[in-house]
Amino acid sequence: MTTAIAPQEERAVSLRIETTGAAVAPETAPSVIELQGVSCYYGAFRAVREIDVSVRTNAITALIGPSGCGKSTLLRAINRMNDLIPGARVEGRVLYHGEDLYGSGVDPVEVRRRIGMVFQKPNPFPKTIYDNIAFGPRVNGTRGNLDELVEGSLRRAALWDEVKDKLKQSGMALSGGQQQRLCIARAIAVEPDVILMDEPCSALDPRATLQIEELMMDLKKRYTILIVTHNMQQAARASDETVFLNMGDDRAGYMVEKGATSEIFTNPKNQMTEDYVSGRFG
């Protein structure tokens, strides 16, 4: 990135170090991401309108809501993945440690390094397990021991013990759950601050889903995590804070309510939220 955002790098690194191994309570943790009046468009169509959300450091924030309400669109706006879609644009401000990620001169590639993403379906590269992890650091010109970096990333993704003797085998040969953990290891190999997860368990069986949830709980000690999920049980089990989006009459997604997950699921302030989390609609 340009120098407009570069001074935040030391601050971002120090945040990770200070909170490693000791999760900060979401209600007292500082914001790492802040959305201010964010609207997302595809051409003339407004998919998301005027979202204001603060995302706390070292917490898991779940985005829930019915299909088509813009959850994935909003998630991809945070690390500028929507830039890759012709006609897509974002209005409002997306702040990362106080810096506007849509400001002039900001490098979207560097944004995506600091704010990594794990997609709905596992998408390992058609490479060896080792090269899947080493690819990002190599592209970024990372100096140091790649073997240690690969092992460390796989350990953090709770995959090392299962693949340590298969590093030269194709990542495509792994099971679905293992492939998703490989993709998580690949994302954290470039040392992001934030990990975005777009329905990471939708293609997995219950056992693999539980493994991913347990992994997220461990990873939040080091990273900030945002997850889009349609699984209410998953949101209730794994997240610290929950954002409920719904679709308006204009088909644009808007925020109904945000709060501690325990409150959203047991004592929501909005009747619409209660109806959704209790299964009355959506």
MOCORJO-V223931 format. One record per run of one state. SS is the DSSP state (helix for helix, strand for strand, loop for the rest). FROM is the first residue (numbers start at 1). TO is the last residue. Records with the same first field share a line. If there is no record, write none. Layout:
BEGIN
SS=FROM-TO / FROM-TO
END
This chain:
BEGIN
loop=1-2 / 7-7 / 20-30 / 43-44 / 57-59 / 65-70 / 79-80 / 85-87 / 97-98 / 101-107 / 119-127 / 140-145 / 157-159 / 164-169 / 174-175 / 189-193 / 199-205 / 220-223 / 229-231 / 239-240 / 248-252 / 267-270 / 278-282
helix=3-6 / 8-19 / 71-78 / 81-84 / 108-114 / 129-139 / 146-156 / 160-163 / 171-173 / 176-188 / 206-219 / 232-238 / 261-266 / 271-277
strand=31-42 / 45-56 / 60-64 / 88-96 / 99-100 / 115-118 / 128-128 / 170-170 / 194-198 / 224-228 / 241-247 / 253-260
END
